[in-house]
Amino acid sequence: MIATSMLVVEKVAASPADQVTFARVEDPGVASAEIAAAVIRGAEAPSGWSTRRVPQAELTSDSWKKYLSTDLIHEYRRLPLRSLPELFASGRRGSLAKEGGGIAVYEFPYRTQYGPRRSRLDNGNPFQTVSGEALTQNQNASLKALAASIPDEYRGYAINKADRIFGYELGLADVTRDWTIEGPEQRHQNFAQRYQSNRRARWTNDMNALVDNLRAAPATGLYVHAIEEHVGLDETVLPREQLWNVLREPYAGGLVVPRKQRSGHRVHVNPFAFEEGQRQIRLSSNFLSYGNCVCVDDANGLTAPIATRLVAAWLVSSFGHLQFELEANNREGARSIEQHHMDRIFVFDPRLIRHDHRDKILSAFRDLPFPIRTDLRVELQPLLVAMDKLFAAELAHVFPDFDPAAALTEVWSRLHEAHQARNA
């Protein structure tokens, strides 16, 4: 039997005092009309409800899903879980190619377009230049060929775009596809120490010497002089410390988070960060990174690499994934996340995970397909379900009042709803 109810109303202008109550109900089938009416009139919501009141005048023809409370009935975002920044000593947004002004030709030299021509902008903000005419096809091709001839000795590891990474653990192919300019002397221990920081390295005399060496070396000098000739980008346009921002960019930490995702969900472990004395990675502004993990316990074998991988596993799980969807901005179907959003994401501290369960979680993480699909319900992704259940068991271990089965049902349902809203 199909029944239809119709309500005929008259549309009038909303009064500033008119409020609309949005409610999430754990079991709508047992909620009586009398209870719902009382909540709408301001009564306290029953257990299992989460509510939010919104002025009626704010409601538009856009989707109203955003007004539903972000509270969870089975809330797990609480102590002893920790916010992500508390688990790392450093955190930063990448800065390669961030500033514009044309300096990306040094930060990511192997590209298709190197123009337009640049000239000085008087009284402008730092890094700003005046854009001129486009380069010719031959000029672009010539610059690309010169970039391609720069040998490995002068290439640094870097990642530029999230869609050019093909696994949760960064590999050599991921970090050499969009390489950056790096002088060999930057890898020497005394020089490299300055890049273990949240901030750009300070400009010093040895950096001036580094630029002089890059300009003089045949491998890089031809490219630099061609950029100056064809693009016009030289020290009359920008000061040296701005023009060579690439030489100041810090290293990425062990956890790398893409800032914008249109489909799929992923974070990345940067194993290079755990290899002291080896080449390190630098990031474009498309990524955030967190390094120097502090949630370690050497006495129990919980090292920084293991702890970082456990954090990554949590963020990829539905318990972490849902927080990305709740906190991030939805911009034309793309999930956009900034550092202040990540500050509000709660993580299961690896030190809370039972020793004999660490390997099970890491094994489940390694087995996951890449990336986590956002066009398919979690219940239809068995490997993800398996990892979610492992974390649900850990949550139940630290929260005696936690119901793993009910929490998983809620998290999976809320994820599906968020994906539908973003992909609508």
C-alpha positions in Angstrom: 0.0 0.0 0.0 1.2 3.5 -0.9 -0.1 6.4 1.1 0.4 10.1 0.2 -0.2 13.1 2.4 -0.5 16.6 1.1 0.0 19.8 3.0 -1.3 23.0 1.5 0.3 26.2 2.9 0.5 29.9 2.2 3.9 31.3 1.7 4.6 34.5 3.7 7.7 36.5 4.6 9.7 34.9 7.5 9.7 36.7 10.8 13.1 37.2 12.4 11.7 35.2 15.4 10.8 32.2 13.3 13.1 29.3 13.9 13.3 25.9 12.1 14.5 22.8 14.1 16.6 20.3 12.2 16.8 16.9 14.1 18.7 13.7 13.6 16.9 10.8 15.1 18.5 7.4 15.8 15.2 5.5 15.2 12.6 7.6 13.5 10.1 4.8 13.6 9.6 5.1 17.4 9.5 8.9 17.6 6.0 10.0 18.3 4.5 13.1 16.8 4.0 14.5 20.4 7.7 14.3 21.2 8.6 15.8 17.8 6.2 18.7 18.4 7.6 19.3 21.9 11.2 19.4 20.6 10.2 21.9 17.8 8.7 24.1 20.6 12.0 24.1 22.5 11.8 21.1 24.8 14.9 19.1 25.5 15.6 16.5 22.8 15.4 12.8 23.9 18.4 10.6 24.1 19.5 9.5 20.6 18.5 12.9 19.0 20.8 15.7 17.9 19.2 19.1 17.0 20.0 22.4 15.5 17.8 25.5 15.3 18.2 27.9 12.3 16.4 31.2 11.6 13.8 30.5 8.9 15.0 33.6 7.0 18.4 31.9 6.4 16.8 29.0 4.5 17.1 29.2 0.8 16.4 27.0 -2.2 19.8 25.3 -1.7 20.1 21.9 0.0 19.2 22.0 3.7 21.4 19.1 4.6 24.1 21.5 5.7 21.8 22.7 8.6 21.6 19.2 10.1 23.8 19.0 13.3 27.3 17.7 12.9 26.9 16.1 16.3 27.0 12.3 16.4 24.7 10.2 18.4 27.5 7.8 19.1 30.2 10.4 19.6 33.8 9.3 19.5 35.4 12.7 19.0 36.5 13.2 22.6 39.3 12.6 25.0 41.4 10.5 25.3 41.4 10.9 21.5 43.6 13.9 20.4 43.4 16.5 17.8 45.8 15.9 14.9 48.2 18.7 15.7 48.7 17.3 19.2 50.3 14.2 17.8 53.0 16.0 15.7 55.6 18.6 16.6 55.2 20.4 13.3 52.5 21.0 10.7 52.5 23.1 7.6 50.9 23.9 4.3 53.2 23.4 1.3 54.5 26.5 -0.4 56.0 25.5 -3.7 54.1 27.4 -6.5 51.9 29.0 -3.9 53.0 32.6 -4.3 52.4 33.0 -8.1 54.3 35.8 -9.8 55.9 33.3 -12.1 58.4 31.7 -9.7 56.9 28.3 -10.2 59.2 27.9 -13.2 62.0 27.3 -10.7 59.8 25.3 -8.3 58.5 22.9 -10.9 60.7 23.3 -14.0 59.4 20.5 -16.1 56.1 21.9 -17.4 54.3 22.8 -20.6 53.8 26.6 -20.1 56.5 28.9 -18.9 54.9 32.3 -19.6 53.6 34.8 -19.7 56.5 37.3 -19.6 57.0 39.0 -16.3 58.0 42.5 -15.3 58.4 44.4 -12.1 55.3 45.6 -10.1 56.1 48.7 -8.2 54.6 49.0 -4.7 53.1 45.5 -5.1 52.9 42.8 -2.5 55.7 40.3 -2.1 56.1 37.9 -5.0 53.7 39.9 -7.2 54.7 40.7 -10.8 53.1 42.2 -13.9 52.0 39.6 -16.5 52.8 40.4 -20.1 52.4 38.6 -23.4 52.3 34.9 -23.8 55.4 32.9 -24.8 55.5 31.4 -28.3 55.1 27.7 -28.8 58.8 27.5 -29.8 59.9 29.3 -26.6 57.9 27.0 -24.4 59.3 23.9 -26.2 62.8 25.2 -25.9 62.5 25.8 -22.1 60.9 22.4 -21.6 63.8 20.8 -23.4 66.3 22.7 -21.2 64.5 21.6 -18.1 64.5 18.0 -19.2 68.3 18.2 -19.6 68.8 19.1 -15.9 70.5 16.0 -14.4 69.3 14.1 -11.4 72.1 15.7 -9.3 70.1 19.0 -9.4 66.7 17.5 -9.0 64.9 17.5 -5.7 62.0 15.2 -4.7 58.6 17.0 -4.8 54.9 16.4 -5.3 52.7 18.9 -7.0 49.2 17.5 -7.7 47.2 14.9 -5.7 46.0 13.1 -8.8 49.5 12.1 -9.7 50.0 9.9 -6.6 49.1 6.3 -6.8 49.2 4.9 -3.3 48.9 5.6 0.4 52.7 5.3 0.8 54.7 7.7 -1.3 57.2 6.0 -3.6 60.0 7.1 -5.8 57.8 7.4 -8.8 55.5 9.8 -7.0 58.2 12.2 -5.9 60.3 12.3 -9.1 57.4 13.0 -11.5 57.1 16.7 -10.5 60.7 17.3 -9.4 62.0 20.6 -8.2 65.4 22.4 -8.5 67.8 21.5 -5.7 71.5 22.1 -5.4 73.6 19.1 -4.3 75.0 21.1 -1.3 71.4 21.4 0.1 71.6 17.7 1.0 74.7 18.1 3.1 73.8 17.7 6.8 74.8 21.2 8.0 72.9 22.8 5.2 69.9 20.5 5.3 69.1 21.0 9.0 67.5 24.4 8.3 64.7 22.6 6.3 63.5 20.8 9.4 61.1 23.6 10.3 57.5 24.9 10.0 58.7 28.0 8.3 60.7 28.9 5.2 64.5 28.8 5.7 66.1 32.2 6.5 67.9 33.8 3.6 71.7 33.7 4.4 75.0 34.3 2.6 75.4 30.6 1.8 72.0 30.8 -0.1 73.4 33.6 -2.2 76.4 31.3 -3.0 73.9 28.5 -3.8 72.1 30.7 -6.4 75.5 31.7 -7.9 76.4 28.0 -8.3 73.1 27.2 -10.0 73.6 30.0 -12.4 77.2 29.0 -13.1 76.7 25.2 -13.4 76.2 24.1 -17.1 73.4 21.8 -16.0 71.2 24.5 -14.6 72.7 27.7 -15.9 71.3 27.3 -19.4 67.8 26.9 -18.0 68.1 29.9 -15.7 69.5 32.2 -18.4 66.8 31.1 -20.8 64.1 31.9 -18.2 65.6 35.3 -17.8 65.7 35.9 -21.5 62.3 34.5 -22.5 60.2 35.1 -19.4 62.0 38.2 -18.2 62.0 36.8 -14.7 65.2 38.0 -13.0 66.4 40.0 -10.0 65.2 43.3 -11.5 61.7 41.9 -11.2 61.8 40.2 -7.8 64.4 40.2 -5.0 66.6 37.1 -5.0 65.1 35.7 -1.8 61.6 35.8 -3.4 62.7 34.7 -6.9 64.4 31.6 -5.4 61.7 30.7 -2.9 62.3 27.1 -3.9 65.6 27.1 -2.0 63.8 28.1 1.2 60.9 25.5 1.3 61.0 23.2 4.3 60.9 19.4 4.1 57.5 17.5 4.2 56.7 15.6 7.4 55.8 11.9 7.6 52.1 12.5 7.1 50.9 14.2 3.9 47.3 15.3 3.4 45.8 16.5 0.0 43.9 19.7 0.5 41.3 19.2 -2.3 39.6 16.0 -3.4 36.8 15.7 -5.9 36.4 12.0 -5.7 37.9 9.3 -3.4 39.5 9.8 0.0 43.2 9.4 0.8 46.1 10.5 2.9 49.7 9.6 2.4 52.6 8.3 4.5 56.0 9.9 3.5 58.6 7.3 4.3 61.4 9.6 3.2 60.9 11.7 6.3 62.0 8.7 8.4 65.3 8.3 6.5 67.8 10.7 8.0 70.5 11.8 5.6 68.5 10.9 2.6 66.8 13.1 0.0 63.6 14.7 1.3 60.3 15.8 -0.2 59.0 19.3 -0.7 55.3 20.0 -1.3 53.2 22.4 -3.4 50.3 24.3 -1.8 48.0 21.4 -2.7 49.1 19.6 0.4 49.4 19.8 4.2 52.0 17.8 6.1 52.7 16.9 9.7 56.0 15.8 11.0 58.1 14.8 14.0 55.5 12.5 15.5 55.4 12.7 19.3 52.9 9.9 19.9 55.6 7.3 20.3 56.5 4.7 22.9 59.9 3.3 22.3 59.7 1.0 25.2 56.7 -0.8 23.6 58.1 -0.7 20.0 55.9 2.2 18.9 58.3 4.1 16.7 57.6 7.3 14.7 57.1 5.4 11.4 54.7 3.0 13.0 52.8 5.7 14.9 52.5 7.8 11.7 51.1 4.9 9.7 48.6 4.2 12.4 47.5 7.8 12.3 47.2 7.6 8.5 45.1 4.4 8.9 42.7 6.1 11.2 42.3 9.1 8.9 41.6 6.8 6.0 39.1 4.7 8.0 35.5 5.8 8.1 36.0 7.3 11.5 38.6 9.7 10.1 37.0 10.1 6.7 33.7 11.3 8.2 35.5 14.1 10.0 37.0 15.3 6.8 33.5 15.5 5.3 32.0 17.3 8.3 34.8 19.8 8.7 35.8 20.7 5.2 34.3 23.1 2.8 32.3 21.8 -0.2 33.3 23.9 -3.2 31.4 22.9 -6.4 31.7 19.3 -5.6 35.3 19.4 -4.4 36.1 18.8 -0.7 38.5 21.6 0.3 40.3 21.4 3.6 42.6 23.9 5.3 44.9 23.6 8.3 42.3 25.1 10.7 39.9 22.3 9.6 42.5 19.6 10.4 43.0 21.2 13.8 39.5 20.0 14.7 40.0 16.4 13.5 40.3 13.9 16.4 42.6 11.0 16.0 42.9 7.7 17.9 46.2 8.1 19.6 48.5 5.2 18.5 49.6 4.8 22.1 46.0 3.8 23.0 46.0 0.9 20.5 46.6 -2.4 22.1 50.0 -3.8 21.3 48.7 -7.0 19.7 46.3 -5.1 17.5 48.8 -2.7 15.8 49.9 -5.2 13.2 46.3 -6.1 12.4 45.4 -2.5 11.7 48.5 -1.9 9.7 47.9 -5.0 7.7 44.3 -3.9 7.0 45.6 -0.5 5.9 48.0 -2.1 3.4 45.2 -4.2 2.0 42.9 -1.2 1.2 42.3 -0.4 -2.4 43.5 3.1 -3.4 41.8 5.5 -3.0 38.8 4.9 -0.7 35.8 5.1 -3.0 33.2 7.9 -2.4 30.8 6.7 -5.0 30.0 3.4 -3.2 28.6 2.8 0.2 31.1 1.6 2.8 29.1 -1.5 3.5 29.9 -2.6 -0.1 33.7 -2.2 0.5 34.6 -5.2 2.6 38.3 -4.4 3.1 37.3 -0.9 4.5 34.6 -2.5 6.7 37.3 -4.9 8.1 39.5 -2.0 9.1 36.6 0.1 10.5 35.7 -2.8 12.8 39.2 -3.0 14.1 39.1 0.7 15.1 35.6 0.3 16.5 36.9 -2.4 18.8 39.7 -0.1 20.0 37.2 2.7 20.6 35.1 0.3 22.7 38.2 -0.6 24.7 38.7 3.0 25.7 35.1 4.1 25.9 33.1 1.6 28.1 29.8 3.2 26.9 30.6 2.8 23.2 28.4 0.6 21.1 30.6 -0.5 18.1 27.8 -1.9 15.9 25.5 1.1 16.3 28.4 3.5 15.9 29.5 1.9 12.6 26.0 2.0 11.3 25.7 5.7 12.1 29.2 6.6 10.7 28.6 4.7 7.4 25.1 6.3 7.0 26.5 9.8 7.6 29.3 9.2 5.2 26.9 8.1 2.5 24.7 11.2 3.1 27.8 13.5 2.9 28.9 12.0 -0.3 25.5 12.3 -1.8 25.3 16.0 -0.8 28.7 16.7 -2.3 28.1 14.8 -5.5 24.6 16.1 -6.1 
